[in-house]
């Protein structure tokens, strides 16, 4: 005769078996996951920074995770729209662009700076020995932007310039898209552009600081002539139609990374960040509005 304890035990066992079956089901459908990063540095730099973290994710999730090095922001957006990129590190604007153009994705964690800071800045660099002290001094000179879908490298700069009543395409001699944050600094150093937009967290935490640490440039060769208001930090997003158990494993691996593999986690930010925190879509609604503003500017100029 079955008693209550036996029935409860049987029910729990059934749930455990169902959970195991679900895990096996998604592993059969997703024997490998693709993880892509919007370009901030060159391919070797991305591989060096993310390689240990991808190995950690593979162990924690239970299937191989393959790092995809994208040529531009659009490649990451289109890859997630097509369902070929399961997990992606976006800039705020590229995430907003993806979700407003048909990508079925969800942000699940946000980068967090030391002290719990969840924001960063867009800056304009010039060469230290140049005569330029403010944006207005650059009339007729060349401006280096990063990518049309970069937050700190395009959309925030364009928003800031519009507030200054500056139309980049008529004010500057030329506006150049360099493709990555590193390339923008290189173009400035080589004299291809006279000012360059970039991301900046703090004096010791910026793309320029990273490049200097790698011996690519000398940090003291450049100075900032403009810094924006704070921008919400970048999200990691996965496909919305991934199985719930798989999404839970991915999110859990990110949230636990700082304690489970501190070396791999610290490599991502050169030890500058606090652990990842959960985030959802509403945090990026202001960025969606920013993208709309920049799109409207573009349409007005084209009409």
C-alpha positions in Angstrom: 0.0 0.0 0.0 1.4 3.4 -1.0 1.7 6.0 1.8 2.1 9.8 1.6 5.9 9.7 2.0 6.2 7.1 -0.8 4.1 9.2 -3.1 6.0 12.4 -2.4 9.3 10.5 -3.0 8.0 9.2 -6.3 6.9 12.7 -7.4 10.3 14.2 -6.5 12.1 11.4 -8.4 9.9 12.1 -11.4 10.7 15.8 -11.3 14.4 15.0 -11.1 14.1 12.6 -14.1 12.2 15.2 -16.0 14.8 17.8 -15.3 17.6 15.5 -16.4 15.6 14.7 -19.6 15.1 18.4 -20.3 18.9 19.0 -20.0 19.6 16.1 -22.3 17.1 17.5 -24.8 18.7 20.9 -25.0 22.2 19.4 -25.2 21.1 17.5 -28.2 19.7 20.6 -29.8 22.6 22.8 -28.7 25.7 20.7 -28.7 27.8 23.9 -29.0 27.1 27.5 -28.2 28.4 30.5 -30.1 29.5 33.6 -28.1 30.3 36.8 -29.9 31.8 40.1 -28.8 31.3 43.5 -30.4 34.7 44.8 -31.6 36.6 47.0 -29.1 40.1 45.7 -29.8 41.9 43.6 -32.4 41.2 39.9 -32.8 44.3 38.7 -30.9 43.3 41.0 -28.0 39.7 39.6 -27.9 41.0 36.0 -27.9 43.5 36.8 -25.1 40.9 38.6 -23.0 38.0 36.2 -23.5 39.7 32.8 -24.1 39.9 31.8 -20.4 36.3 33.0 -19.8 35.0 31.0 -22.7 36.7 27.9 -21.3 35.1 28.5 -17.9 31.7 28.9 -19.6 32.1 25.6 -21.4 32.8 23.8 -18.1 29.9 25.5 -16.2 27.3 25.2 -19.0 28.2 21.6 -20.0 28.7 22.1 -23.7 31.5 23.7 -25.7 31.3 27.5 -26.1 32.9 28.8 -29.2 34.2 32.4 -29.3 33.2 34.3 -32.5 35.3 37.4 -33.3 33.0 39.8 -35.2 34.3 42.2 -37.8 31.8 44.9 -36.8 28.8 45.6 -34.5 26.4 44.8 -37.3 27.7 41.2 -37.6 26.8 40.6 -33.9 23.4 42.1 -34.3 22.6 40.2 -37.5 24.0 37.0 -36.0 21.6 37.2 -33.1 18.7 38.1 -35.4 19.5 34.9 -37.4 19.8 32.8 -34.3 23.4 31.9 -35.1 24.9 33.7 -32.1 23.5 32.3 -28.8 25.2 34.7 -26.4 26.6 38.1 -27.2 28.4 41.0 -25.5 26.8 44.1 -26.9 27.3 47.8 -26.4 24.1 49.4 -25.1 23.3 50.9 -28.5 24.0 47.6 -30.4 21.7 45.8 -28.0 19.0 48.4 -28.5 19.4 48.2 -32.3 19.2 44.4 -32.2 15.9 44.3 -30.3 14.3 47.1 -32.3 15.1 45.4 -35.6 13.8 42.0 -34.9 16.3 40.1 -32.7 14.6 38.0 -30.1 17.1 38.4 -27.3 17.2 39.2 -23.6 19.9 41.0 -21.6 20.7 38.9 -18.6 23.7 40.4 -16.9 25.4 43.9 -16.9 29.0 44.8 -16.4 29.7 46.4 -13.1 32.6 48.7 -12.3 34.4 48.9 -9.0 32.2 50.1 -6.2 29.1 48.9 -8.0 29.2 51.5 -10.8 26.9 50.5 -13.7 27.8 53.2 -16.1 30.7 54.6 -18.2 31.4 57.6 -20.4 32.0 58.7 -24.0 35.1 60.9 -24.4 36.8 62.8 -27.2 40.6 62.5 -27.3 43.1 64.7 -29.0 46.8 64.5 -29.1 48.4 66.0 -26.0 50.5 68.5 -28.0 47.7 69.6 -30.2 46.2 73.2 -29.9 42.7 71.9 -29.4 41.1 72.7 -26.0 37.4 72.2 -26.8 35.2 70.7 -29.5 34.6 74.1 -31.1 38.4 74.4 -31.9 38.1 71.4 -34.2 36.1 73.1 -37.0 37.3 71.8 -40.4 39.4 69.1 -38.7 38.8 65.3 -39.0 36.8 63.4 -36.4 37.2 59.6 -35.8 34.1 57.7 -34.7 34.0 54.0 -34.0 31.0 52.3 -35.6 27.5 53.4 -36.5 26.2 51.1 -33.7 28.7 52.1 -31.0 27.2 53.9 -28.1 30.3 55.8 -26.8 31.9 55.8 -30.3 29.0 57.2 -32.3 25.5 57.7 -30.8 26.4 59.6 -27.6 29.0 61.8 -29.5 26.4 62.7 -32.1 23.8 63.5 -29.4 26.4 65.6 -27.5 27.4 67.5 -30.7 23.8 68.1 -31.6 23.3 69.8 -28.2 26.3 72.0 -29.1 24.5 72.9 -32.3 27.2 71.1 -34.3 26.4 69.0 -37.4 29.4 66.6 -37.6 29.2 66.2 -41.4 29.4 70.0 -42.1 31.4 71.1 -39.0 34.3 68.7 -39.4 36.5 68.3 -42.5 35.8 64.6 -42.5 34.0 62.1 -40.3 35.7 58.7 -40.3 34.4 55.4 -39.0 37.5 53.4 -37.7 35.7 50.1 -36.9 36.9 49.6 -33.3 37.8 51.7 -30.3 41.5 50.7 -30.7 41.5 51.7 -34.3 40.1 55.1 -33.4 43.0 55.8 -31.0 45.5 54.5 -33.6 44.0 56.8 -36.3 44.4 59.7 -33.9 48.0 58.8 -33.1 48.8 58.5 -36.8 47.2 61.8 -37.6 44.5 60.4 -39.8 42.0 62.1 -37.5 42.4 65.1 -35.2 40.0 63.9 -32.5 38.6 60.5 -31.7 35.6 59.2 -29.7 36.1 56.4 -27.2 34.9 54.8 -24.0 36.2 55.8 -20.6 35.5 54.5 -17.1 38.3 56.1 -15.0 41.9 57.3 -15.5 43.2 53.8 -15.0 40.2 52.1 -16.7 39.6 53.0 -20.4 40.4 51.6 -23.8 43.4 54.0 -23.9 44.7 52.6 -20.6 44.3 49.0 -21.9 46.2 49.9 -25.1 48.9 51.5 -23.1 49.2 48.5 -20.8 49.7 46.3 -24.0 52.4 48.6 -25.2 50.4 49.8 -28.2 50.4 53.5 -27.3 51.7 55.9 -24.7 48.8 57.1 -22.5 50.4 60.5 -21.9 50.4 61.2 -25.7 46.6 61.9 -25.5 44.2 64.1 -23.5 40.4 64.4 -23.1 38.6 67.5 -24.3 35.1 66.3 -23.7 33.4 63.8 -21.4 29.7 62.8 -21.7 27.1 62.2 -19.1 27.1 58.6 -17.7 25.9 55.8 -20.0 24.4 52.6 -18.7 26.9 49.8 -18.9 27.0 47.1 -21.6 24.8 44.0 -21.4 25.3 40.4 -22.3 22.3 39.0 -24.1 21.1 35.5 -25.1 18.5 34.3 -27.5 15.0 34.4 -26.0 14.0 31.0 -27.3 16.8 29.1 -25.6 15.5 26.5 -23.2 14.8 27.8 -19.7 17.3 25.4 -18.1 20.0 26.5 -20.5 19.4 30.2 -19.9 19.5 29.6 -16.2 22.9 27.8 -16.6 24.3 30.6 -18.7 23.1 33.4 -16.4 24.3 31.5 -13.3 27.7 30.9 -14.9 28.1 34.6 -15.5 26.9 35.7 -12.0 29.2 33.2 -10.3 32.2 33.7 -12.5 34.0 36.1 -10.1 34.1 33.5 -7.4 34.3 30.3 -9.5 37.1 31.4 -11.8 38.4 34.7 -10.6 41.4 34.7 -12.9 39.2 34.3 -16.0 36.7 36.9 -14.8 39.4 39.4 -13.9 41.0 39.0 -17.4 37.9 40.5 -19.0 38.4 43.9 -17.4 42.1 43.7 -16.3 40.7 43.3 -12.7 38.7 46.5 -12.9 35.2 45.2 -12.5 33.0 43.9 -9.7 30.9 40.7 -10.3 28.2 40.7 -13.0 24.7 41.5 -11.9 21.4 40.6 -13.3 19.7 43.1 -15.7 16.6 43.3 -17.8 15.4 45.2 -20.9 14.0 48.2 -19.1 17.5 49.4 -18.2 18.1 50.0 -21.9 15.0 51.9 -22.8 16.8 55.2 -22.6 19.3 53.9 -25.1 16.5 52.9 -27.5 15.4 56.5 -27.3 18.9 57.7 -27.9 19.1 55.5 -31.1 15.8 56.9 -32.3 17.1 60.4 -31.8 20.3 59.7 -33.8 18.2 58.0 -36.5 15.9 61.0 -36.7 19.0 63.3 -37.1 20.2 61.1 -40.0 16.8 61.2 -41.7 16.5 65.0 -41.4 19.9 65.4 -43.0 19.1 63.0 -45.8 15.7 64.7 -46.6 
